[in-house]
Amino acid sequence: MVNQIEFLQTITGDQQGGVWVSFGRHGLYRLADGIWTPYGGRDDLPKKAILFEFTDSLGRVWFGCTNSQLAVLDGDRVRRFGPSDDLQVGNITAIYGRGPKIWIGGEFGLEQFDQGRFRKIAAVDDKWLRGISGIVETPGGDLWLNAISGIFHIRKAEISEALKDSEYRVKGEHFGRREGLSGVATQLRPFPTAIEGTDGRLWFALRNGAVWLDPAAYSEKRTVPPPITIQSISGDDKGYAPDPRLSLPAHTSSVQISYMAVSLSDPEAIRFRYKLQETDKDWHEAAAATPVTYRNLPPGSYHFSVEASDTNGVWSGAPANMAFTILPAFYQTTWFRLLCVAAFLAFLWGLHQLRVQQVRREERKLREAIETIPAMAWITGPDGAVQFRNRRWVEYTGLSQLGKAEEVGTIAVHREDRDRILRRMGASLASGEPFEEEMRIRRTDGEYRWFLSRAVPLRDKRGKVVKWYGAATDIQDRKRAEQERERLRQLEADLAHTNRVSTLGEMAASLAHEIKQPIAAAITSANSCIEWLAHEPPNVDRARVAAARIDKYGNRAAEIIDRIRSFYKKTPPHRESVDADEIIGEMVLLLRGEANGCAVSIRTELAADLPKITADRVQLQQVLMNLMLNGIEAMKETGGVLTVKTGRGECGEVLISVSDAGVGLPAGTPDEIFNAFFTTKPQGSGMGLAISRSIVESHGGRLWATSHDGRGATFHFTLPTAVVEVSAAI
């Protein structure tokens, strides 16, 4: 322990008999049993400079630090508080309390700690609560503060009011230099600077000594607010005597008001506040009776009030009042303003007329545009009454420009479309939903042409339909194109059917062999069944097994025949969710006889987690048949293995590949083999691959071929997992 007595900051004892001594920035020590222990041997106490210490009646030791930091040692627990807990007093230089409620003072004010909460106390003059370094609470509940501005006394009644109302400001009693106080409280060390003696006297340490005061013999200062008078008023440096009917001339830009209050006891303690009712929201305070100046006040009547306080800062409640008027210039008078308003209204009326003419010109331009657009346009009311039809409509239909919308359905619309159009139009008028339909409309010469008619409602702010705007566009050429496209699609389907029938005709021998095998097996099983039943006694169990084989082989033959029939059927395409692996298995079963006749074996490598695709089952079978038969024919001289694989493409689509070890692709452009009528077979039609590509592309997929480095080729095609409608031509 070094000799640091000259740095002694504050000292307090605890209930265990120890003494806590702070040497400011040189550290905190606890003296117990003759031993000095830094920070009492604790690691949870603040290591910054401790400015004040205090032990309350509950045995808690309070440590005040800089920047509103407070620590409380309660038994064996340390609690900390700071600005985040509403403690806003700056450097803590005073702590005091007679019970659980503790007062905290510092460089910026005074707060009370009660049940974990801090509540701030404010005074009518903020400087009275600045730099508090000593606090004493009397047994009666009054507070005596030693602050940098002097000694401040707050009675218990005012403390209670301030704690109930956060907006309340205590008046108290202030004792400073004017009351004979010879100095101010120290702000450095040692602390505290205010204590209560055993005889009830209060002692206050100042920078140049100490003073005492006996609260029991003390009598409250009695003061009376001084009378205040308004002495004069001047406008633009011209003086006027106060008069209830005072009027200042027009163009007065500066008004100055002088007032005075006389106090013989302590004139320097008098404070003033003033307010001009028409411009000031709150009172303005002043330390001296200096003249008040208002500039650039507009013409009108004004009311000025000024009030003085007593030496304790209490306002008198009886202000001095004065009224005055600033006269208006001619351009500030009511009649001049009315004249300006009339001129402005005339100007607006002129602008309105110009705008009306502009709108009419724009309306003419718009009408000309509507009349010349290549469509029939109209406007109807919310009930369907026609309000306008353009010239193209009248010239095409021969109907008038006004009338009911229903007339179109009964006169101009084709009779096959009439009921549908009237029903949809009525539904749209009732529900307010937009209308869009294709219909045939009669021309003046009696010819019907297809039109796409659309109508949309115009609504007001409340959502109510006020008008319908519509237009009909000629789509006759588009309809013809659609019909032609449908005819070509039918030709595609017919050609694909012809290709299927032709392919099956070429496979007749192998298909007959495939059908003959299960039929022959069924006949053999039937003979066995007859023999087992002819035994004495009949062998029913063996006969039942033979009958089951008959059922099995019969069903197998029926399946083969059903698949052949589906190829022969001429039905429109029907897309459904199908399993690609399942269709491949069906085609392997159907083409096994053809492959065996050419010494070709069929191998499949099917992905297990392949998703289903949306496709026409027969068309997909036709593509697989074409590709697999091409591979078989390519290897009929040498034999080999035909491999069919499934997997996922780069974009998640289903990828199917058919590979052979035949002669490979012809030299030149690989895509040339997909052209119609291109073939490398003497008896080939050249349509198989073209039809296959058309089918795949109509499903939104892609078909292509690649050559192997040695012999053979691979045909790949992809199919999306979602439904895709694409029109593909051969």
Secondary structure, DSSP 4 states (H G I P E B T S, - for coil): ----GGG--EEEE-TTS-EEEE-BTT-EEEEETTEEEEGGG-SSS--S-EEEEEE-TTS-EEEEESTT-EEEEETTEEEEE-GGGT---SSEEEEE-SSS-EEEEETTEEEEEETTEEEEEEESSGGGGSS--EEEE-TTS-EEEEETTEEEEE-HHHHHHHHH-TT-EE--EEE-GGGT----B-SSSSS-SEEE-TTS-EEEEETTEEEEE-TTT-------PPPEEEEEEEETTEEE---TTEEEPTT--EEEEEEEE--SS-GGG--EEEEETTT-SS-EEESS-PPEEEESPPSEEEEEEEEEB-TTS-B-S--EEEEEEEPPPGGGSHHHHHHHHHHHHHHHHHHHHHHHHHHHHHHHHHHHHHHHSSSEEEEE-TTSEEEEE-HHHHHHH---SSEETHHIIIIIB-HHHHHHHHHHHHHHHHH---EEEEEEEE-TTS-EEEEEEEEEEEE-TTS-EEEEEEEEEE-HHHHHHHHHHHHHHHHHHHHHHHHHHHHHHHTHHHHHHHHHHHHHHHHHHHHHHHHHHHSSS--HHHHHHHHHHHHHHHHHHHHHHHHHHHHH------EEEE-HHHHHHHHHHHHHHHHHHTTEEEEEE--TTPPPEEEEHHHHHHHHHHHHHHHHHHTTTT-EEEEEEEEE-TTS-EEEEEE--SS-PPSS-GGGGGSTT--SSTT--S-HHHHHHHHHHHTT-EEEEEE-SSS-EEEEEEE-SS--------
